[in-house]
Amino acid sequence: MPEPFTTADFQARMARAATAAADAGLAGLVVTPGPDLTYLTGYHPTASTERLTALVVAPGAEPVLLVPKLERPDAERAAGAEAVRMADWVDGQDPFAVLAPSLDPSGRYGISDNAWAMHLLGFQETLPGTSYASLTAVLPMLRAVKEPDELARLAAAGAAADLTYGAILGVPFAGRTERQVAADLAALLIEHGHSQVDFTVVGSGPNGANPHHEAGDRVIERGDTVVLDFGGLKDGYGSDTTRTVFVGTEPPQEVQEVHDLVRRAQQAAFDAVAPGVSCQEIDRVARAVITEGGYGEYFIHRTGHGIGLTTHEPPYMIEGETRPLVPGMCFSIEPGVYLPGRFGVRIEDIVTVTEDGGLRFNGTPHELALVN
């Protein structure tokens, strides 16, 4: 088990967030339950409800965490509880009025993307002079550059996903449903240390041409190409891996050619990772390889997404994202080709930016594996 984050870690994170808010021209941040609140305080309510929980972080001010009184004991046990001034409210009291003194009545605030609409409207009604913008829009890099302890957790999650992939190659595929293989993937993720399974995509045959296919009751047959995309959380941080396998001993020539093309695209994109390179350049490099191979129109999604406390977060490897890579950023590289009604191929690793290039958090082979 990794060492837990400390009060000092959360103090430093909130201080950086306050500085980033000021640099963005904001009066501060309003953070509701979700990954940002977990990142800044270590507090993750057991359930996000209609009762307001909100952290206010502002330059030059002590952070304030407002919680329902009945949930205060849980909040006080959070690792970052000592780094905030805690306030509470009871049913029948107006929580927005309780928190209002901590807000600039004419300030512009970044607010969590997943804040409930009723809470945002409550702030606006109580403080009509305030305005709000999505945290992802105004501070997209708030959690993007990982600390060493976060990198260690992501590396451990990747290693656990690798063990899962190695094990799944040994289970029967032919004659079983996608749903059954997906259940095997989920069980193996838990067996290898994941506390939460977020997704287990098993796309066989024509279903592999749908990048987000929900595993169903299709029976996998010999001669099928199968896309396996799986991930979840280990010690609070994400894994996300995709490999493509073939059920049988002799893949058709086109399947092998497409797989080789995707593998070259994935490697080329990884080779392009370096500080200062734009996010969109990673997408361009992968897309160029697939386009030159004649399958550009069948690469229908971005090349990658950030990962951390959630499996999808900024930065995104997509055209138009000119932000430069910096050491500590972590993201997927996952080019794919999807031929409707026939088959799909995707290869995905999680990588981090280092001082002189990139480092993979996945080490399983990229070759087209053969399964039974």
N, C-alpha and C positions, 0 to 999 in steps of 0.2 A: 504493500500500500504506500502511495506517496505521502510525504509529509503534508498536513493540512495547511491551508493558507492562514496567515496570521492577521491580527488586528492591523499591524503595520502595513501588510500587503494591501488591505482594503483602504486604509488611510491614503496610501500612495495613489491608488487607483482613483479615488474620489478627488484628490488634489489635481491629478492629471486631467480628469474630466472637467473640473471647474475651470482650469486654464484653457482647455480646448474650447469650452463654451464661450469664454471671454474672447478668445481669438476669432471665433465665428460670429462675434457681435451679438451674442445671446446674453440675457440676464441670468440664465442658468438652465438646469435640466429638471424635468419632472419625470421620475422613473417609476413605473408601475410594475406589478409582478411579471416576471419573465426573465430572459437571459441577462438583460442589462442590470436588473436589480440583483440577481445572483452574482454577477461579476463585480458589482460595486460594493456589496454588503455581505455576500454569502447567504443572504436570506432568500429562501424559496418557499413561499407559502404552500401548504399542502393542496390548496385549491384556490384558483382565482375566482372571486365571487363579486356580487354587486356591492359588497362592503369595500369602501375605498382603502387601499394601501398605497402609499406614495412616498417616494424619497425626493427631497428637494436638495439639489447640489447647486451652489451659487458661488461665484468668486468672492473671496473675502468673508465668507459666512460659514458657520458651523453647519454641516449637513444635518437635515432633519428627516427622520423617518416617522411617518404617521401610520399607525396600525389600528385596526379595531381592538378595543380593550380585551375582548375575549380571545384574541390571537396574540396578545402581547407576550405571554410566556414563551410561545414558540419563537417569536422575533428576538427575544432577549437571549435565546440560546444560539442564535446565528453567530458565525465566526467573526463577523464584522460589527456586531452590535455595539461594542465599546467605541467604535469609530464614529458613531452618530449620536445626536440628541434625539431620544425617542419620545414621541407624543402619542396619545391614544384618544379614542372617541367611543362613545357608547350609542347603541341604537336609540333613535329619537333625537340625537344631536346632529347638527349639520357639520359633516367632516370638512367640507370646503371652507367653512368659516373658521374652523380650528386651524387649518393649514394656511389660511390667507395671510396672516402676519409674516410668514416666511417667504412670501412672494412679492416682487415689485409690482404694484398695481398697474403699471404701464409697461411692464417688461415683455420681451419676446422670449419664449422658452422652447427648447427642444423637448419633445415628449415621446415616450416609448411608442413604437409602431403598433404594439398590441394593446395599447390603452383602450379600455372600453369607451365607446362613444358617449355613454351616459356620464362617464367621469370627465371626459374632455368638455362636454357641454356644461357640466357642473362647475368646472373652473371658469369657463367663459361667463356663466351667469353670475357667479359670485364676484368675479373680477373682470368686468366687461372691457377694461382697458388693456388686458393682456392678450397676447396672440401666441400661437403655437405652430411648430413645424415638426415633421417626423424626424426622429433621431437619425434614421438611416439617411435622410436627405441632408441634414445639417452636420452630422458627425459620423459619417460612414465608417471611419477608421477607429471608432472608440474602442473596439475590442479586437481589431484586426491584427495588430502587432503583438505577438505572444511573448510573455515572460518565460524565462528558462523553465520554471516549474510547469507552466502550461505546455510548453514544447515536450517535456518529458511525458506528460499525460497523453498527449496526442500520439507520441511515438508508441506508448504502451497500448493504446487503443488500436493503432495500426498493426502492431505485432499480434494482438489477439484476433484481429480480422484475418490476418495471414494464417494463423492456426485453424481458424474456421474454414477457410478456403481449402487448405490441405486436407482437412477431414471430410469435407463434402465431396471431394473427388472420389472417395472410397465408398459412397453410398450408391445404391441402385438408382438409376434414372429411368431406363426403359420400362414401360409398363406401370409407372406410377404417375400420379397427377402432379401438376405444378404446385398445387397447394401442399401436397405431402413433402415435396422437396423444400418448399419454403419453410415448412414447420421444422424440418431438419436444420436448416440454416439458423432459424431463430434459437433453437435449442443449443446449437453449437456456439453461437455468440454468447449466450448466458453461461454455458459450460466454461468458456475461456475468459470469463471475467466481466462481461458486459452486464450492467445493471438494468439497461433499457434497450429494447430492440425498436428501432424507428421504422425500418422497412426491410423487406425481403422480396425483391423482384425476381421472379423466375419466369422468363419469357421464352417459351419453346416454339420452334418452327416459326410460323407466321406471327405469333404473338411477340417474338423478339423484335419485330419492326416497330413496336410501340415502346418508346423509352421508359415510360412509367406504367407499364402493364401491371395490373393487379393479378397476382397468381390465382389461377382458377382451377376448374375441373378438367381441363384438357389433359389427356393422357399423353405423356411424352413417349415418342417412338424412336426406334433406332433410325438413324439418318437425320435426326433433328439437330439443329444448332440451338443452343440454349444460352441466353444471357442471364448471368447471375449478378445482381446488384444488391448489396446488403450492408447494413450499418446500424449503429446505435451509439449509446453512451457508455463509457467505461471511466470510472472515477470522475464523472461529470463532463468528460470531453469526448468528442465524436470520432467515429470511424465511418468510412464510406469507401467501399471497394467494388469494382466491377471486373469480372472476367467472363470470357465467352468459351464455352466448351462444346464438344461435338460428341453425340451419342453414337458410338460405333468405332470402326477402325480405319475407315478411308473417307475423309471429308471430300466432298465434291470440289473440283478445281476452283470454281468461283468462290466458294466459302473460304478456302484457304487463301486465295488471292486477296479477297476483301479483308480477311483477318490480318494478313501481312501488311496491307496498306494502312489499316488502323494502327497497327503496332508501330509502323514507321512514323506515323503522324504523332502518336503519343510520345515517342522517343524524341522527335524533333522539337516538340513543344517543351519537353523537359530540358533538353539541351539549351533552349533559349532562355531559361530562367536565370536571372542575374539581377543584382541591385541596379535600379535605374531604368530597367526595361519596363515599358508600359504594360499594363494588364492586357490591353487589346492586342499587343504584339504576340502574346502567347496564343491567343485565339487565331490570329492571322497565320502564324506558322503552322499550326495543326491543320487549319482549313486549306492552306495552300497545298499541302501534301495530298489531301484527299481530293481536292479539285483537280490537281494534275493527274491523279489516278483515274479520273473520269466519274467520280461519285460525289462531286460537290453538292449537288442538289439533294442528296440523301443524308447529309450531315445537318440535322435540323434543330440543334440546340447549341447553347454556348459551350465553350471548351471547359469551363470550370467555375467553381464557386468556393468562397471561403468556408472554413470550418473551425469550430472551437467548442463553445458551450452548446451550440446548435450545429446540426450537420449541414445547414445551408445559411450562409451569412456573407456580408462583404468581406473581401473584394471579389468581384466577378471578372472572369476572363472572357470578355465579350467586346465586340466592336463598339467603339465609342467611349470605353473606359480608359482614359488616358493617364490615370493615376500611375505613378511609377512603383515598381516593386521595391520593398525595403526588407532588410533582414528581419526575420521573425514572422512575416506574413505566412499564412498556411492556407492552402487551397487544393482543390482537385484538378487533375488534368485528365479529361475523359472524352476524347473524340469518339465518334461512332458513325456507323453507316447503317441505314435502316431501309430495307427494300420491301415496300408494302406487299403484303400477301405472301412473302417468301421467308425472309429471315433478317436478323439484325446482328450487329457486332459492336461491342463497346469494350474498351479497356480503360480502367480508371485506377490511378494512384493518388494518394494524398502526398503533397510535397510541401516543404518549407523553404523559404529563401535564406541562404546563408551569405556570408560576406563575399564569397567568390563564386556563387552559383546556386544550385538547388540540391536538396537532400530529400530522398523518398522516405516516407514512413511505411511503405509497403514493399516487401521484398519477394513476393511470389512470382514465379515465371510468367512472362507475357505470352508464351507460345500457346497455340490452340490445344488445350488439353483434351484427351480422349477419355470418355467415361462409358460405363456400361449401362 
